[in-house]
Amino acid sequence: MASPRTVTIVALSVALGLFFVFMGTIKLTPRLSKDAYSEMKRAYKSYVRALPLLKKMGINSILLRKSIGALEVACGIVMTLVPGRPKDVANFFLLLLVLAVLFFHQLVGDPLKRYAHALVFGILLTCRLLIARKPEERSSEKKPLPASSEEQPSLYEKAPQGKVKVS
């Protein structure tokens, strides 16, 4: 039977992976939701306007939106389907991406309701990464208890020896 830690990691990996595949797809194509796609286009234009350094580097809103969307889809697929260490790497990249998106939202002065989902999923990514990186506790590493009472010292042997002062 799988440990609760393993079930938690798998559940978080699949849920987060599917969410980021969905959000990345919305950034890349209007097929899922034309309204959401239009809103993403508008938002990324405001991000590039608020950060002139991106323009100087030759990054326009389309390139920024599509590169973030493609990275979300790729990391989401890894989180959902690929076993082992690559999940942690994808988790880390998605966490960096969420931090960048939170920075963009703060930069343009969006209200909390516009970026609350990014905040929540950033917390979930952090939790998943911390749980996955925590070493597994193994029962074989625990110190076994002595089998017989002969091996255990008696209470008399444990007690300090000496005179007792009675007043």
N, C-alpha and C positions, 0 to 999 in steps of 0.2 A: 504494500500500500504506500502511496506517495505521502511524503511528509507535508504538513501544512505550509511550510516554507516553500516547497516546490510548487504546490497548488497556487499559492499567492503569486509567485513569480510568473508562472505560466498564464494565469488569468490576467495579470497586469500587462504582460507582454502582448498578448493577443488583443486585449481591449485598446491599449495605447497604439499598437501597430495599425489596427483597423481605423482608428480615429485619424491618425496622421496620413494614412493612404487616402481617406475620404477628403480631408482638408487640402492635401496636396493636389488631388485631382480637381477640386473646385478652383484652385489657383491656376491650373493648367488649361482647363477646358470648360466651356459653358454647358456641356451635355448633362451634367447632374442638376445644375440650378443656374439659370440665366441671371436671376437676381443676385445670387451670391457671387457669381463670377464678376458681374458689373460692379458690385460693392468692393470686391478685392482689387479690381483695376483702379477704382477711385482712391482707395486707401493707399495703395502702393505709389500712386502719383503724389499723394500728400507726403509720404515718407521721403521720397527723393527730393521734393521741394524743400522740406525741412532740414535736410542734410546735404548741403551743397558739395561736400567732399565726394559724395557718390558721383555727382555729375562730372567733377574734375577727373575722377578715375575712369570715366567713360561708361558708367553704369546707369542705365535709364530704368524707368519703372517696370518696363516689360521684362528686361533681363533680370532684375531683382526678383520680381514675382515668379517668373518661370524657374529661376535657379532655386529659390526657396521651395517652390512647389515640387520640383523634381527631387530635391534632397529629402523632403518630407515623404514622398511616395517611396523612394528607395529605402530609406531607414524604416519606414512603416512595414514594408514587405519583409525586411530582415527581422524586425521585431516579431512579426507574426509567424514567419515560416522557418527561419534559419536557427538551428540549435547552437548552444555554446557561447563562446566568447564574443562572436560578432554581434550578438544582441546587446551586450554591454557597450560596445563601441557605437552602435546605432543609437542606443539610449543616451550616451554622452553627447553625440552630435545633435540629437533632437533637443536635449536640454540647452545646449548652446544656442540653438535656433530659437527656442522659446524665449531665452533671455534677450536675444536680439530683437525679437518681435515686441517684447515688453518695453524695451528701450525705445523702439519706434513709436509705440502707442503713447508713451510718456512724452516723447519729443514733440508730437503734434498736439498734445493736450487732450487726448480722448478721455471720455468719462470711464469710470470703472466698469460699467456694464458692457462696454465695447471690448474689453480685454480680460474680463473675469475668467473666461474659458481658458485663455492662455496661462493665466495664473494657476488655475486648478490643475491643468495638465502638466505644468511645470513642477508642481508639488508631487503629483503622481509619478512623474519620471524620476524625481529625486528619491522618492520612497522606493521605487522599483530598483534603482541603482544601489541604494544602500542595503536593501534586503539581499540582492544578488551578490554583492561584494562581501557580505558578512560570512565568515567561515562557518561551515556546517559543523554543528556539534555532533560528535560521534560517541555512541555509547561505549565503544571499546576504549576510549581515552579516559573515561571516568574510572576512579579508583574503586575496585570492588571491595565490598565489606567482608570482614573475616567470616569464615564459614562456621567455626566452632567457638564456644565460650572459652576454651582453653587458651586461645590466642589473644583474647581480650583481657586487659588488666582489670582486676577487680577494683571496686570503689576504694577499698582499703589501700591498695597499692598506689592509686592516683592521689590520695590525700596526703598533704604534707605531714611529715613526721615531726613530733616534738611535744612539748608539754602544753596543756591547755590551762589557761589561767581562768579561774573561776572567782568571781568577786561576790 
